[in-house]
Amino acid sequence: MDLDKLSFDFTEYERYMFEGSFVLMRETTIQGKEIHDNYFVNRKILNMSVQSLSKKMSKMIDLFMPVSVDDITSRILNAHERVSEFFKSVANLIQPEVTIIESYNDALSPLSLDSLDLAFIVSPGKAFAVEGERVIHIMKVMNSPPWIVRTGSVLRYLRSHIIKSFELPAEKSVLDLIFH
């Protein structure tokens, strides 16, 4: 961020740097067998970039759709519906024996689920296999999208529903321990 363009407001500078501000985002949609990628660039961040970067970043406007932070936030908040529907349609088509969905950023789940056999909660050095029905129950009770619910905030409600715990040596993954 260019402090000069922020009127030397260091608090504002820290907020942008701490929270992060998206520069470029790709949104992929799948309809049938067709994959479509849309690219969005944050028009506000382009205007606040340092001079040496602004020329390069302005080229992005020619290639990608400039949008506001509110537009992109709305797309992100509503994306779960498309992701959930896509997941259900693919699962119905291929009928997998095992489906593994990885969450991120301490989110309970990246999408809404109707059923779940097991959930694995991973922490540094340890993983826990938890009853899936309990996780589904918590998703319903929290009455919030599961990608907003922090796993850490509901751990105490899952503790008595742990089926097994695994020590995680640094050189092994969770999947290595489960399947071997």
Secondary structure by P-SEA (a helix, b strand, c coil): ccccccccaaaaaaaaaaaccccbbbbbbbcccbbbbbbbbcaaaaaaccccaaaaaaaaaacbbbbcaaaaaaaaaaaaaaaaaaaaaaaaaccccbbbbbbccccccccccccccbbbbbcccbbbbccaaaaaaaaaaacccccccccccccccccccccbbbbbcccccaaaaaac
